Amino acid sequence: MTATNLPLSGARLWDSLMQMARFGALPGGGCNRQALTDEDAEARGQLIAWGEAIGLQVTVDRLGSIRLLRPGRDPSRRPVAIGSHLDTVPTGGKFDGVYGVLAGLEILRALHEAGAATEAPLLLINWTNEEGARFSPAMIASEASMGLREEAAVLATPERAGPATLGGELARLGFAGTADPADLRGIAAYFETHIEQGPVLETLGKPIGIVTHALGARTFDVVVTGKDGHTGAPMDGRADALAAAAALILAAERLAKDSAGEAIASVTRIAITPDARGNIASGARLACSTRHRTQAGLDALSDALRAEAAAICAARPGIGIALEEVWAYPQTDFAPALYERLEAAAARRGLGSHRMPTAIGHDAIHVARALPAALMFIPCHGGLSHNEAESITPDWAEAGLLVLADAVLETAGLIR
């Protein structure tokens, strides 16, 4: 079953991507549309307006995720969902996340234009706070919706730099909905498509990536303690928290580089105390992220990082290092029946595909922990993402749209 006869429009999808990029537009061509800012609210409003224009039923749940429903002919069937996110990092591009939302919208637009129907309902989801740039951790709305995090804890999440909470901003912007997030555990199947955010597909010359599984991930808050001192004091006897933090940062990098490509480790934030030019640092706080191709490897990487911290403390009297796990998800498999459907759709369209894992977090991972889900990639130039220069081609965008449409409509039962 394919969507060959539907008026799917790559040009309309591209135009929608460019229109959405106006919200939070940056001078360098990217977007700063962090979750539940005014810019994100404007983008959400545009998505809702587009959905209402083609008769979609719009609801918002208590976590602020937007749902646009197109009923099916058989109301007893559970919905087939398509989803991703509109929020960005502070210096994001035009395509990360938003491509998946608008590709789903284009499928619904084509069905509306053709007057076609599906047996099962179709549901388009814009998840709240996928990026986690303003409210950490990432992907918490999908995580809570799947019963993997407490809803109240998500609503109480504070913004990283300011007094607001996620729940407070939902109320301020008018997106504190009434629908139960747990309802989404009742969908029959979930599809998400995304730019790769890596160089593999472009290097291989393949327009479609079939994601088989997600690497496990674990993040830590790291607190390094030392002792204040004057920068003019002798080097002997210092307990320099920043120097110890630097040693741990390099150790994390070394552990990942020595893993033969199996592991990834990144330190992405650092804050020091007292943060004065004339003071040796008495404290440092780090944010550390680790990933591995296997769950056993992720556990071993965590143990190795803790061992490195202990060794640094032993070699530097007066230094203490505490690692607190703040967020994690396990190695997660996607549903073979769904990703094989995507793969077959690509083959029918004459589009090359490549099976691959993802090391990057997406809402589809949490969904896949609870119900059948699939994740598909299209290339991006140079593998560059979370950067204003992030870019794709219209041809790549259209290829992903066609494959996604075929798989979704086969799953939902397209009626000619």
MIPAMAR-321766 format. One record per residue: y, z, x of N, C-alpha, C in turn. Coordinates in steps of 0.05 Angstrom, whole numbers, plus 5000, padded with zeros to 4 digits. Last residue first. Layout:
residues N
R  n_north  n_up  n_east  ca_north  ca_up  ca_east  c_north  c_up  c_east
R        Y     Z       X         Y      Z        X        Y     Z       X
...
This chain:
residues 416
R  n_north  n_up  n_east  ca_north  ca_up  ca_east  c_north  c_up  c_east
R     5077  4986    4825      5091   4960     4826     5105  4954    4800
R     5083  5050    4848      5075   5034     4825     5091  5008    4825
R     5058  5087    4902      5078   5068     4893     5067  5051    4870
R     5038  5143    4919      5028   5124     4899     5049  5107    4887
R     5050  5177    4960      5060   5184     4934     5049  5166    4912
R     5026  5152    5004      5018   5179     4997     5026  5187    4969
R     5053  5104    5003      5024   5104     5000     5014  5131    4992
R     5104  5122    5013      5098   5111     4986     5068  5107    4982
R     5100  5141    5066      5108   5159     5044     5099  5148    5017
R     5085  5095    5094      5067   5118     5093     5074  5137    5070
R     5128  5060    5084      5101   5052     5077     5083  5076    5074
R     5172  5090    5104      5170   5082     5075     5142  5075    5068
R     5160  5093    5159      5162   5117     5143     5158  5110    5113
R     5164  5039    5172      5139   5053     5175     5138  5078    5158
R     5218  5028    5159      5197   5013     5147     5170  5028    5148
R     5246  5065    5192      5249   5066     5163     5226  5052    5150
R     5233  5048    5244      5224   5074     5234     5225  5076    5204
R     5259  4998    5242      5230   4999     5247     5219  5026    5236
R     5313  5013    5237      5300   4999     5215     5270  5000    5218
R     5323  5038    5287      5326   5053     5262     5312  5040    5239
R     5313  4996    5321      5296   5019     5322     5298  5035    5296
R     5356  4962    5305      5328   4953     5302     5309  4977    5303
R     5402  4992    5319      5396   4987     5290     5367  4978    5286
R     5385  5038    5372      5393   5011     5363     5387  5009    5333
R     5418  5099    5393      5394   5084     5385     5404  5056    5378
R     5445  5152    5434      5447   5127     5420     5419  5115    5414
R     5488  5202    5460      5462   5196     5447     5465  5170    5431
R     5536  5219    5480      5528   5192     5486     5501  5184    5474
R     5540  5273    5469      5556   5254     5453     5548  5225    5457
R     5477  5306    5464      5498   5295     5481     5514  5274    5465
R     5426  5312    5445      5444   5336     5448     5466  5329    5468
R     5395  5262    5487      5401   5274     5462     5416  5300    5467
R     5365  5207    5520      5387   5226     5519     5392  5235    5490
R     5328  5169    5534      5318   5195     5526     5340  5216    5521
R     5352  5121    5542      5350   5139     5564     5339  5166    5558
R     5362  5116    5473      5369   5105     5500     5368  5126    5521
R     5305  5132    5435      5334   5135     5440     5339  5127    5469
R     5253  5110    5389      5265   5114     5415     5295  5121    5414
R     5226  5152    5337      5235   5126     5346     5249  5131    5373
R     5169  5191    5314      5193   5187     5331     5200  5157    5332
R     5144  5233    5262      5145   5207     5275     5171  5205    5291
R     5099  5280    5236      5125   5276     5250     5123  5250    5265
R     5071  5310    5178      5070   5290     5199     5098  5287    5210
R     5029  5359    5144      5055   5348     5153     5052  5328    5175
R     4999  5403    5099      4997   5377     5113     5025  5365    5119
R     5022  5471    5113      5012   5450     5095     5012  5424    5110
R     5036  5509    5152      5029   5518     5125     5017  5497    5107
R     5050  5486    5199      5035   5511     5201     5025  5521    5173
R     5082  5445    5184      5055   5439     5191     5037  5463    5194
R     5131  5471    5179      5118   5461     5155     5088  5456    5160
R     5142  5481    5233      5137   5503     5215     5123  5495    5189
R     5147  5426    5248      5128   5444     5261     5121  5467    5243
R     5189  5403    5220      5162   5395     5214     5141  5413    5226
R     5235  5422    5246      5226   5435     5222     5198  5428    5214
R     5221  5422    5317      5231   5409     5293     5221  5424    5268
R     5227  5429    5387      5223   5441     5361     5236  5424    5339
R     5194  5390    5436      5219   5398     5424     5214  5408    5395
R     5150  5368    5454      5157   5393     5467     5181  5405    5454
R     5100  5333    5420      5128   5339     5422     5132  5367    5435
R     5052  5282    5441      5060   5309     5432     5090  5311    5431
R     5032  5216    5417      5046   5234     5436     5049  5262    5424
R     5014  5148    5410      5009   5176     5404     5020  5194    5425
R     5054  5094    5394      5043   5109     5416     5039  5138    5407
R     5059  5026    5370      5061   5054     5368     5047  5068    5391
R     5090  4964    5353      5075   4980     5371     5080  5010    5368
R     5087  4931    5292      5103   4948     5309     5086  4965    5327
R     5066  4902    5250      5067   4890     5277     5084  4905    5296
R     5057  4927    5203      5084   4916     5207     5086  4901    5234
R     5007  4948    5212      5010   4927     5192     5037  4913    5195
R     5020  4987    5250      5003   4964     5258     5006  4941    5238
R     5050  5023    5220      5063   5009     5242     5047  4985    5250
R     5010  5040    5185      5033   5026     5174     5048  5011    5196
R     4976  5067    5220      4966   5043     5206     4989  5026    5195
R     5010  5110    5233      5000   5092     5254     4991  5065    5242
R     5016  5135    5184      5039   5124     5197     5031  5103    5218
R     4962  5150    5177      4975   5132     5158     5000  5119    5169
R     4956  5185    5219      4941   5160     5220     4951  5140    5200
R     4987  5226    5200      4997   5211     5223     4981  5185    5227
R     4955  5242    5155      4983   5232     5151     4992  5216    5176
R     4906  5257    5175      4907   5237     5153     4935  5225    5149
R     4920  5296    5214      4911   5269     5222     4912  5249    5200
R     4978  5335    5213      4955   5327     5196     4945  5299    5204
R     4991  5367    5276      4999   5353     5252     4975  5342    5238
R     4983  5432    5306      4973   5404     5301     4985  5393    5276
R     5017  5472    5351      5013   5465     5323     5004  5436    5320
R     5022  5530    5389      5015   5501     5390     5006  5494    5361
R     5066  5576    5354      5042   5569     5369     5040  5538    5372
R     5131  5601    5368      5113   5588     5350     5089  5578    5366
R     5181  5653    5374      5158   5637     5384     5145  5622    5361
R     5230  5699    5395      5222   5677     5377     5199  5661    5390
R     5238  5740    5431      5254   5739     5406     5245  5718    5386
R     5213  5784    5478      5207   5760     5462     5222  5761    5436
R     5249  5809    5530      5242   5814     5502     5237  5788    5488
R     5246  5835    5593      5243   5810     5578     5234  5818    5550
R     5285  5868    5640      5270   5871     5616     5270  5844    5601
R     5294  5891    5704      5293   5867     5688     5275  5872    5664
R     5335  5926    5751      5316   5927     5729     5317  5901    5713
R     5350  5946    5817      5350   5925     5797     5328  5930    5776
R     5343  5983    5857      5365   5987     5838     5367  5966    5816
R     5319  5938    5907      5322   5966     5897     5346  5968    5879
R     5286  5884    5905      5314   5890     5903     5318  5917    5891
R     5232  5876    5902      5245   5868     5927     5275  5875    5927
R     5220  5894    5852      5208   5908     5875     5222  5901    5901
R     5247  5856    5820      5255   5885     5820     5244  5900    5844
R     5216  5812    5833      5245   5812     5840     5255  5841    5840
R     5167  5826    5811      5169   5822     5840     5198  5823    5849
R     5179  5827    5757      5171   5852     5770     5174  5850    5800
R     5190  5773    5749      5211   5793     5744     5204  5819    5758
R     5140  5751    5759      5162   5744     5776     5185  5765    5773
R     5112  5773    5715      5105   5781     5742     5127  5774    5762
R     5137  5746    5673      5140   5775     5675     5132  5785    5703
R     5119  5695    5685      5147   5700     5686     5153  5730    5688
R     5064  5701    5678      5074   5694     5704     5104  5700    5707
R     5061  5710    5623      5052   5731     5641     5064  5726    5669
R     5080  5660    5605      5095   5685     5599     5087  5707    5618
R     5039  5628    5624      5066   5624     5634     5083  5648    5628
R     4996  5646    5593      4996   5650     5623     5023  5646    5635
R     5013  5629    5543      5009   5658     5548     5009  5663    5578
R     5013  5574    5552      5038   5587     5545     5036  5617    5550
R     4959  5565    5561      4978   5560     5582     5004  5573    5577
R     4939  5576    5511      4930   5592     5533     4949  5589    5557
R     4963  5535    5482      4970   5562     5476     4962  5581    5499
R     4986  5478    5520      4965   5493     5507     4975  5522    5502
R     5034  5459    5541      5017   5441     5525     4994  5455    5511
R     5091  5502    5532      5067   5493     5547     5050  5476    5529
R     5155  5532    5544      5137   5515     5528     5113  5507    5545
R     5210  5578    5540      5186   5568     5554     5169  5552    5534
R     5276  5599    5552      5258   5585     5534     5234  5574    5550
R     5322  5652    5555      5302   5637     5569     5282  5625    5549
R     5385  5677    5565      5367   5666     5544     5348  5647    5558
R     5407  5737    5597      5399   5709     5598     5384  5702    5573
R     5456  5780    5623      5438   5773     5600     5433  5744    5600
R     5469  5828    5672      5467   5800     5665     5448  5797    5642
R     5507  5878    5706      5489   5870     5685     5491  5840    5681
R     5540  5886    5748      5522   5908     5742     5502  5900    5720
R     5564  5844    5798      5555   5846     5771     5536  5869    5768
R     5619  5865    5837      5591   5857     5837     5581  5862    5808
R     5686  5845    5824      5664   5864     5820     5637  5850    5824
R     5731  5812    5824      5728   5831     5846     5704  5849    5844
R     5728  5783    5777      5726   5769     5802     5721  5788    5825
R     5684  5807    5726      5710   5809     5740     5707  5797    5768
R     5641  5820    5692      5654   5794     5692     5682  5795    5703
R     5612  5867    5698      5636   5867     5681     5651  5841    5680
R     5565  5826    5665      5582   5850     5663     5587  5861    5691
R     5552  5759    5642      5550   5781     5661     5571  5803    5655
R     5508  5714    5612      5532   5730     5608     5530  5753    5627
R     5479  5651    5602      5482   5674     5620     5508  5688    5614
R     5431  5606    5575      5455   5622     5572     5455  5644    5593
R     5384  5579    5588      5406   5564     5576     5432  5580    5572
R     5331  5564    5627      5350   5586     5621     5375  5573    5612
R     5267  5537    5614      5296   5532     5616     5310  5559    5610
R     5206  5504    5626      5221   5529     5625     5250  5524    5630
R     5144  5476    5611      5173   5472     5611     5186  5499    5610
R     5081  5451    5635      5099   5471     5625     5128  5463    5627
R     5052  5407    5656      5041   5421     5632     5062  5440    5619
R     5067  5383    5703      5077   5372     5678     5067  5385    5653
R     5046  5417    5742      5036   5389     5740     5043  5377    5713
R     5071  5465    5749      5050   5464     5729     5038  5436    5725
R     5114  5472    5781      5088   5475     5794     5065  5471    5775
R     5157  5472    5746      5153   5449     5764     5126  5449    5777
R     5151  5523    5723      5148   5499     5706     5142  5475    5724
R     5160  5557    5767      5135   5559     5752     5130  5533    5735
R     5213  5541    5781      5190   5536     5799     5164  5537    5784
R     5243  5560    5737      5242   5532     5743     5218  5524    5761
R     5233  5615    5744      5225   5601     5719     5223  5571    5724
R     5258  5623    5793      5229   5627     5791     5219  5613    5766
R     5311  5613    5782      5297   5595     5800     5267  5598    5798
R     5320  5657    5748      5324   5630     5738     5309  5610    5755
R     5311  5699    5784      5292   5695     5761     5295  5667    5749
R     5354  5693    5819      5327   5692     5829     5307  5687    5807
R     5396  5702    5783      5393   5676     5795     5365  5672    5806
R     5388  5757    5773      5385   5737     5751     5381  5709    5762
R     5401  5777    5823      5373   5780     5813     5368  5760    5790
R     5455  5764    5824      5437   5752     5844     5408  5754    5835
R     5472  5795    5781      5474   5766     5779     5456  5753    5800
R     5464  5848    5798      5448   5837     5775     5450  5807    5773
R     5457  5876    5858      5472   5854     5845     5456  5842    5823
R     5460  5926    5889      5442   5921     5867     5456  5901    5848
R     5466  5936    5960      5476   5925     5935     5453  5923    5914
R     5447  5951    6009      5450   5971     5989     5460  5961    5963
R     5483  5905    6049      5461   5924     6047     5467  5945    6025
R     5534  5883    6047      5513   5870     6032     5489  5889    6029
R     5592  5926    6037      5571   5914     6053     5548  5902    6036
R     5645  5905    5991      5627   5925     6002     5605  5911    6019
R     5678  5870    5966      5682   5873     5994     5663  5893    6007
R     5667  5873    5913      5656   5850     5927     5661  5851    5957
R     5645  5938    5893      5667   5920     5902     5655  5897    5917
R     5599  5947    5838      5608   5951     5865     5630  5932    5872
R     5549  5969    5791      5576   5959     5798     5582  5964    5827
R     5481  5952    5792      5501   5972     5797     5528  5959    5804
R     5438  5926    5743      5442   5932     5771     5463  5954    5773
R     5393  5892    5698      5412   5914     5704     5413  5919    5734
R     5383  5840    5654      5381   5848     5682     5402  5869    5687
R     5348  5819    5600      5369   5837     5608     5364  5846    5637
R     5333  5763    5563      5328   5776     5588     5352  5793    5595
R     5299  5740    5507      5325   5752     5516     5318  5768    5541
R     5257  5683    5504      5262   5711     5511     5291  5716    5514
R     5211  5643    5467      5237   5648     5479     5241  5678    5483
R     5159  5595    5467      5166   5624     5466     5193  5628    5480
R     5116  5546    5437      5142   5554     5449     5145  5584    5447
R     5066  5495    5441      5074   5522     5435     5100  5529    5449
R     5077  5427    5424      5072   5447     5444     5080  5474    5433
R     5050  5394    5367      5073   5406     5380     5064  5427    5401
R     5015  5332    5358      5017   5361     5358     5043  5369    5372
R     5023  5277    5349      4997   5289     5342     4999  5320    5340
R     5067  5230    5329      5066   5257     5341     5040  5270    5331
R     5078  5167    5347      5061   5182     5328     5056  5209    5340
R     5134  5127    5353      5119   5149     5365     5104  5164    5344
R     5153  5060    5357      5144   5082     5340     5127  5102    5356
R     5167  5019    5392      5188   5029     5373     5179  5053    5357
R     5155  5016    5461      5143   5020     5435     5164  5031    5415
R     5166  5012    5515      5173   4990     5498     5160  4991    5470
R     5159  5054    5549      5135   5039     5541     5141  5014    5525
R     5211  5073    5551      5198   5064     5576     5174  5047    5569
R     5220  5088    5498      5236   5067     5510     5223  5056    5535
R     5182  5130    5494      5179   5106     5478     5196  5082    5489
R     5200  5168    5534      5173   5156     5534     5173  5130    5519
R     5246  5199    5540      5247   5171     5549     5221  5156    5545
R     5273  5239    5485      5259   5236     5510     5256  5207    5516
R     5286  5240    5432      5299   5260     5450     5284  5261    5477
R     5267  5208    5389      5249   5221     5407     5261  5244    5423
R     5294  5217    5324      5295   5204     5350     5279  5221    5369
R     5247  5224    5269      5267   5235     5287     5270  5217    5311
R     5219  5242    5206      5223   5223     5228     5248  5230    5243
R     5169  5275    5169      5195   5277     5182     5196  5255    5204
R     5135  5291    5109      5140   5272     5131     5168  5276    5142
R     5086  5328    5075      5113   5328     5086     5114  5308    5109
R     5052  5339    5013      5052   5328     5041     5082  5326    5049
R     5058  5370    4968      5032   5359     4975     5030  5350    5003
R     5091  5434    4962      5092   5405     4965     5065  5395    4975
R     5093  5489    4958      5076   5475     4939     5077  5444    4942
R     5128  5511    4991      5100   5513     5000     5082  5498    4981
R     5175  5509    4964      5169   5487     4982     5141  5488    4994
R     5181  5557    4938      5172   5534     4923     5163  5511    4941
R     5205  5592    4973      5176   5591     4973     5165  5568    4956
R     5259  5591    4960      5250   5576     4983     5220  5573    4984
R     5279  5584    4894      5263   5601     4912     5253  5584    4935
R     5348  5570    4878      5320   5562     4879     5305  5579    4900
R     5401  5583    4883      5384   5602     4868     5354  5594    4869
R     5445  5579    4941      5432   5570     4917     5414  5591    4904
R     5499  5580    4970      5480   5602     4966     5466  5595    4939
R     5540  5545    4981      5512   5535     4984     5492  5558    4983
R     5594  5556    4984      5582   5549     4958     5554  5538    4960
R     5615  5577    5029      5616   5548     5026     5605  5538    4999
R     5606  5632    5024      5634   5622     5028     5636  5592    5021
R     5550  5634    5021      5567   5642     4998     5595  5631    5000
R     5537  5617    5073      5527   5603     5049     5544  5609    5025
R     5562  5658    5102      5573   5631     5103     5562  5613    5081
R     5529  5701    5089      5557   5702     5082     5570  5674    5083
R     5480  5685    5112      5483   5688     5083     5512  5689    5074
R     5495  5685    5166      5486   5661     5153     5489  5663    5123
R     5556  5720    5180      5527   5719     5177     5520  5693    5163
R     5612  5728    5226      5599   5718     5202     5569  5721    5203
R     5640  5743    5271      5632   5764     5253     5615  5754    5229
R     5619  5711    5334      5637   5716     5311     5625  5736    5292
R     5577  5677    5361      5603   5686     5372     5622  5689    5348
R     5530  5670    5332      5528   5677     5360     5554  5688    5370
R     5524  5702    5268      5531   5679     5284     5533  5689    5313
R     5466  5740    5247      5494   5737     5254     5500  5712    5270
R     5424  5739    5191      5427   5729     5218     5457  5727    5225
R     5413  5752    5139      5428   5771     5154     5434  5762    5183
R     5380  5711    5122      5407   5713     5110     5425  5732    5126
R     5334  5723    5152      5349   5699     5157     5377  5701    5146
R     5319  5772    5129      5327   5771     5157     5342  5746    5164
R     5305  5755    5078      5328   5773     5081     5337  5773    5110
R     5259  5724    5088      5283   5712     5077     5307  5729    5082
R     5220  5730    5146      5230   5743     5122     5257  5730    5114
R     5175  5678    5163      5198   5695     5171     5209  5707    5145
R     5137  5647    5140      5132   5655     5168     5154  5673    5179
R     5139  5619    5093      5128   5646     5093     5123  5658    5120
R     5165  5572    5093      5136   5571     5095     5123  5598    5097
R     5217  5589    5093      5207   5575     5069     5177  5574    5069
R     5223  5608    5145      5222   5627     5122     5211  5614    5097
R     5223  5558    5172      5204   5579     5179     5201  5599    5156
R     5266  5532    5150      5239   5521     5145     5218  5542    5151
R     5305  5567    5169      5302   5562     5141     5275  5551    5134
R     5302  5567    5225      5294   5591     5211     5292  5587    5181
R     5312  5531    5267      5292   5524     5248     5284  5548    5230
R     5331  5576    5321      5331   5551     5307     5310  5550    5286
R     5351  5647    5316      5340   5623     5328     5341  5598    5310
R     5422  5638    5312      5398   5636     5328     5377  5655    5316
R     5473  5600    5291      5456   5622     5281     5429  5619    5295
R     5492  5558    5322      5510   5578     5312     5496  5603    5303
R     5446  5530    5337      5468   5532     5355     5488  5554    5348
R     5401  5518    5307      5404   5545     5318     5427  5549    5337
R     5384  5470    5284      5391   5471     5312     5393  5499    5323
R     5375  5478    5229      5353   5470     5247     5359  5475    5276
R     5405  5499    5184      5405   5511     5211     5380  5504    5227
R     5369  5479    5126      5392   5494     5138     5385  5502    5166
R     5344  5413    5113      5339   5441     5121     5364  5454    5133
R     5343  5372    5062      5360   5377     5085     5358  5407    5092
R     5292  5333    5034      5301   5360     5041     5320  5359    5065
R     5270  5297    4978      5284   5296     5003     5297  5323    5009
R     5212  5282    4945      5231   5303     4949     5244  5300    4977
R     5181  5248    4891      5190   5247     4919     5213  5267    4923
R     5123  5257    4849      5151   5260     4855     5157  5257    4885
R     5071  5207    4845      5080   5234     4851     5110  5235    4855
R     5074  5152    4831      5058   5171     4815     5068  5199    4819
R     5139  5120    4830      5115   5131     4845     5100  5149    4826
R     5173  5060    4813      5165   5087     4809     5143  5095    4827
R     5232  5017    4814      5204   5023     4819     5199  5053    4815
R     5281  4994    4813      5271   5004     4788     5241  5011    4790
R     5304  4978    4859      5283   4961     4849     5273  4970    4822
R     5341  5019    4867      5351   4992     4864     5330  4974    4852
R     5306  5063    4873      5325   5062     4851     5334  5033    4846
R     5280  5048    4921      5264   5052     4896     5283  5050    4872
R     5324  5049    4955      5310   5024     4950     5293  5026    4925
R     5338  5104    4954      5357   5083     4944     5343  5057    4938
R     5293  5126    4978      5299   5133     4950     5319  5113    4938
R     5299  5105    5029      5274   5099     5013     5280  5104    4983
R     5347  5127    5044      5346   5098     5040     5320  5091    5025
R     5334  5182    5049      5352   5173     5028     5350  5143    5023
R     5302  5179    5095      5291   5187     5070     5308  5178    5046
R     5342  5164    5131      5320   5146     5127     5306  5153    5101
R     5373  5210    5128      5384   5186     5116     5363  5164    5114
R     5341  5249    5154      5350   5253     5126     5358  5227    5113
R     5333  5225    5204      5310   5231     5187     5318  5235    5158
R     5385  5223    5225      5369   5198     5221     5347  5203    5201
R     5400  5276    5232      5411   5261     5209     5396  5235    5204
R     5368  5289    5280      5366   5302     5254     5375  5285    5231
R     5411  5253    5320      5392   5276     5321     5391  5290    5294
R     5454  5218    5315      5429   5211     5304     5408  5234    5302
R     5502  5225    5342      5504   5215     5314     5477  5214    5300
R     5501  5285    5382      5505   5257     5377     5504  5250    5348
R     5537  5346    5400      5515   5330     5392     5522  5301    5388
R     5560  5395    5421      5567   5368     5432     5543  5350    5426
R     5538  5437    5389      5568   5433     5392     5576  5406    5403
R     5485  5407    5348      5495   5425     5369     5525  5420    5373
R     5486  5398    5275      5484   5389     5303     5490  5413    5322
R     5456  5387    5210      5472   5403     5229     5467  5393    5258
R     5421  5359    5178      5447   5347     5183     5463  5362    5204
R     5349  5347    5183      5373   5364     5182     5398  5349    5189
R     5292  5331    5144      5303   5335     5170     5329  5351    5166
R     5239  5301    5103      5260   5320     5110     5269  5318    5138
R     5203  5287    5045      5214   5276     5069     5237  5295    5077
R     5144  5301    5005      5171   5308     5016     5177  5293    5041
R     5115  5294    4944      5113   5285     4972     5141  5287    4984
R     5100  5344    4895      5118   5325     4908     5108  5318    4936
R     5040  5344    4855      5059   5357     4873     5075  5337    4888
R     5031  5321    4788      5026   5318     4817     5048  5332    4833
R     5047  5324    4737      5028   5345     4746     5023  5343    4776
R     5078  5281    4724      5091   5306     4730     5073  5328    4739
R     5074  5219    4743      5055   5240     4736     5067  5267    4743
R     5116  5190    4761      5106   5184     4734     5087  5205    4724
R     5165  5234    4792      5144   5214     4792     5134  5209    4763
R     5235  5244    4805      5210   5250     4791     5190  5227    4793
R     5266  5259    4863      5262   5236     4846     5235  5239    4832
R     5309  5309    4887      5283   5303     4875     5285  5277    4859
R     5333  5340    4941      5340   5318     4923     5314  5307    4913
R     5355  5402    4965      5332   5386     4956     5342  5365    4936
R     5380  5439    5019      5386   5421     4997     5361  5404    4991
R     5380  5507    5037      5368   5480     5041     5372  5464    5016
R     5398  5558    5028      5418   5537     5031     5406  5509    5036
R     5364  5597    5016      5370   5594     5044     5389  5571    5050
R     5357  5590    4962      5372   5614     4971     5378  5614    5000
R     5368  5519    4951      5353   5544     4950     5369  5567    4962
R     5394  5472    4906      5398   5486     4932     5383  5512    4930
R     5382  5407    4877      5381   5437     4876     5385  5447    4905
R     5389  5348    4842      5397   5363     4865     5395  5393    4860
R     5356  5291    4826      5361   5318     4816     5366  5336    4840
R     5386  5226    4830      5368   5247     4841     5376  5274    4830
R     5416  5182    4816      5402   5197     4795     5383  5218    4806
R     5447  5159    4853      5423   5144     4846     5405  5162    4828
R     5489  5195    4859      5495   5167     4852     5471  5151    4844
R     5465  5240    4879      5472   5240     4850     5478  5211    4841
R     5462  5225    4933      5438   5230     4917     5443  5228    4887
R     5515  5222    4949      5498   5198     4950     5473  5201    4933
R     5530  5275    4940      5543   5254     4925     5526  5228    4925
R     5497  5301    4978      5493   5307     4949     5506  5284    4932
R     5519  5281    5025      5491   5275     5019     5486  5280    4989
R     5571  5302    5021      5567   5273     5021     5539  5266    5014
R     5561  5357    5025      5573   5346     5000     5569  5316    4998
R     5542  5359    5077      5524   5366     5055     5535  5354    5029
R     5590  5346    5104      5567   5328     5106     5547  5333    5083
R     5620  5391    5090      5629   5364     5082     5606  5344    5083
R     5590  5431    5114      5593   5431     5085     5602  5404    5075
R     5598  5418    5168      5571   5416     5156     5573  5415    5126
R     5652  5430    5170      5644   5403     5176     5615  5398    5164
R     5653  5485    5162      5666   5468     5143     5657  5439    5146
R     5587  5507    5180      5615   5504     5185     5627  5487    5163
R     5532  5507    5174      5549   5523     5155     5577  5526    5165
R     5515  5489    5239      5506   5497     5213     5526  5515    5199
R     5562  5442    5269      5544   5465     5270     5538  5475    5242
R     5578  5390    5287      5574   5396     5259     5554  5419    5258
R     5606  5350    5327      5603   5379     5327     5602  5388    5298
R     5584  5287    5353      5590   5304     5330     5587  5334    5337
R     5611  5232    5393      5590   5249     5382     5599  5266    5358
R     5654  5206    5415      5636   5191     5398     5613  5207    5386
R     5691  5237    5441      5672   5221     5457     5652  5206    5441
R     5718  5266    5402      5731   5243     5415     5713  5225    5431
R     5673  5278    5345      5685   5286     5370     5698  5261    5384
R     5667  5293    5276      5669   5273     5297     5684  5284    5321
R     5656  5322    5230      5653   5336     5256     5655  5317    5280
R     5638  5266    5199      5640   5295     5194     5635  5310    5220
R     5626  5215    5214      5654   5222     5211     5658  5252    5208
R     5572  5206    5209      5583   5214     5236     5612  5221    5235
R     5565  5186    5160      5559   5214     5163     5571  5224    5190
R     5577  5132    5171      5594   5147     5153     5589  5177    5156
R     5535  5118    5204      5562   5117     5215     5581  5133    5197
R     5492  5124    5169      5493   5140     5194     5521  5141    5205
R     5505  5085    5131      5505   5113     5123     5506  5131    5148
R     5498  5039    5162      5525   5045     5152     5526  5075    5143
R     5443  5042    5170      5461   5044     5193     5489  5051    5184
R     5424  5035    5117      5418   5059     5132     5438  5063    5155
R     5443  4983    5108      5454   5005     5092     5448  5032    5106
R     5412  4956    5146      5441   4955     5148     5454  4978    5132
R     5360  4963    5128      5368   4975     5153     5398  4976    5157
R     5339  4973    5065      5361   4960     5080     5367  4975    5105
R     5290  4955    5020      5297   4973     5041     5317  4959    5059
R     5274  4934    4967      5298   4926     4981     5308  4946    5002
R     5203  4924    4968      5226   4941     4961     5250  4931    4978
R     5159  4897    4985      5175   4884     4964     5199  4901    4956
R     5135  4931    5023      5145   4905     5031     5165  4893    5010
R     5114  4981    5026      5139   4978     5012     5152  4951    5017
R     5042  4980    5015      5066   4979     5031     5091  4977    5014
R     4976  5000    5017      5000   5000     5000     5025  5000    5018
